[in-house]
Amino acid sequence: MKDVIVIKNIPNFITGIRIFLSVTLLFIQPATALFIIIYIISWFSDMLDGYIARKTKTTSEFGATLDSVADFLLITVLLIILIPLINLPLRIIIWISCIAVIRFLSLFIGFNKYHTLAFLHTYANKVTGFALFSIPLLYNVIDIITIANIVCFFASFSAIEELIINIKSKELNRDVKCIFDI
């Protein structure tokens, strides 16, 4: 019995590490080797926790919510760190703000409808997560405006899709793959 409890907690422990590392990034100089290493470990843990939970058949509502909160925290920390460092045009900042409003509206609707945080694990959200993950790694390779446009495009699509899914769904399914699955 004790082994089952330990295995069940491993994915949540990994998610907890991502939360801790996300906050740690706020105190490390951006674009340094230490920052990049912690950042990569944080994103790698996002893939690992879900994989382990599915393989060990230990997925849970709590784990899915914790994973989504950790993702949201990491993305928020990334925005807090990067926006002041890069000279984004006002239109990109407004675009990011609009995406955030759509995301919060989706969360508000989902919370009122399902009485829990309704973060969804759609394909579009996964693509957006990968695009966001790539920003610090591509920052010195590709023009930041190009990167910002690409990321905002994917983030807009995924935010709108999640909002529509939360509006139209009769019950919460965090693992819905796309809008056509509702």
RAPEUR-V923939 format. One record per residue. N is the residue number from 1. SS is DSSP state (H for helix, E for strand, C for the rest). OMEGA is omega in degrees with one decimal (NA if undefined). BURIAL is I if it has 9 or more other C-alpha atoms within 8 Angstrom, else O. Layout:
n;ss;omega;burial
N;SS;OMEGA;BURIAL
N;SS;OMEGA;BURIAL
This chain:
n;ss;omega;burial
1;C;-178.8;O
2;H;178.4;O
3;H;178.5;O
4;H;179.4;O
5;H;179.6;O
6;H;179.9;O
7;H;-179.2;I
8;H;-177.2;I
9;H;-178.0;O
10;H;179.1;I
11;H;179.1;I
12;H;176.1;I
13;H;178.2;O
14;H;176.8;I
15;H;177.0;I
16;H;176.5;I
17;H;178.5;I
18;H;178.0;I
19;H;179.2;I
20;H;-179.1;O
21;H;177.8;I
22;H;178.6;I
23;H;179.1;I
24;H;-179.9;O
25;H;179.2;I
26;C;-174.8;O
27;C;-178.6;O
28;C;178.9;O
29;C;180.0;O
30;C;175.4;O
31;C;173.6;O
32;C;179.3;O
33;H;179.9;O
34;H;177.9;O
35;H;-177.8;I
36;H;179.8;I
37;H;179.7;O
38;H;179.6;I
39;H;-180.0;I
40;H;177.1;O
41;H;179.2;I
42;H;-179.3;I
43;H;178.1;I
44;H;179.5;O
45;H;178.2;I
46;H;177.6;I
47;H;-173.8;O
48;H;-175.6;I
49;H;178.9;I
50;H;179.0;I
51;H;-179.6;O
52;H;-179.7;I
53;H;179.6;I
54;H;-178.0;I
55;H;-179.0;O
56;C;-179.4;O
57;C;179.9;O
58;C;176.9;I
59;C;179.3;I
60;C;176.5;O
61;H;178.9;O
62;H;-179.5;O
63;H;178.8;I
64;H;178.7;I
65;H;179.3;I
66;H;177.8;I
67;H;-180.0;I
68;H;177.1;I
69;H;178.3;O
70;H;176.9;I
71;H;-179.3;I
72;H;179.4;O
73;H;-179.8;I
74;H;179.0;I
75;H;178.5;I
76;H;178.2;O
77;H;178.4;I
78;H;178.7;O
79;H;179.4;O
80;H;-177.9;O
81;H;-169.8;I
82;H;-175.8;O
83;H;178.3;I
84;H;-176.6;O
85;H;-175.9;O
86;C;-177.3;O
87;C;-180.0;O
88;C;175.2;I
89;C;-178.7;O
90;H;-178.6;O
91;H;178.3;O
92;H;178.4;I
93;H;176.6;I
94;H;178.9;O
95;H;177.9;I
96;H;178.8;I
97;H;178.1;O
98;H;177.2;O
99;H;179.7;I
100;H;178.8;O
101;H;178.3;O
102;H;179.3;I
103;H;-179.7;I
104;H;176.9;O
105;H;177.7;I
106;H;177.9;I
107;H;179.8;I
108;H;179.5;O
109;H;179.5;I
110;H;-179.4;I
111;H;178.8;I
112;H;-177.0;O
113;H;-172.9;O
114;H;179.8;I
115;C;175.4;O
116;C;176.5;O
117;C;-172.9;I
118;C;171.6;I
119;C;-177.8;O
120;C;-179.1;I
121;C;-179.5;I
122;C;175.1;I
123;H;-179.4;O
124;H;176.7;I
125;H;177.9;I
126;H;177.3;I
127;H;177.5;I
128;H;177.6;I
129;H;178.2;O
130;H;178.6;O
131;H;177.6;I
132;H;177.9;I
133;H;-175.2;I
134;H;-174.4;O
135;H;-177.8;I
136;H;-178.7;O
137;H;-178.5;O
138;H;-173.2;I
139;C;-178.4;I
140;C;-175.6;O
141;C;-177.4;O
142;C;177.6;O
143;C;-175.1;O
144;H;179.0;I
145;H;176.9;O
146;H;178.6;O
147;H;-178.3;I
148;H;178.8;I
149;H;-180.0;I
150;H;-179.0;I
151;H;-179.8;I
152;H;176.8;I
153;H;179.9;O
154;H;-179.3;I
155;H;177.9;I
156;H;-179.9;I
157;H;-176.6;I
158;H;178.9;I
159;H;179.3;I
160;H;178.5;I
161;H;-179.5;I
162;H;177.9;I
163;H;-179.9;I
164;H;179.0;I
165;H;179.4;I
166;H;177.9;I
167;H;-171.3;I
168;H;-175.7;O
169;C;176.9;O
170;C;176.8;O
171;C;-177.6;O
172;C;172.3;O
173;C;-176.9;O
174;C;-176.5;I
175;C;175.3;O
176;C;-173.8;I
177;C;180.0;O
178;C;-177.2;I
179;H;-178.8;I
180;H;179.5;O
181;H;-179.1;O
182;C;NA;O
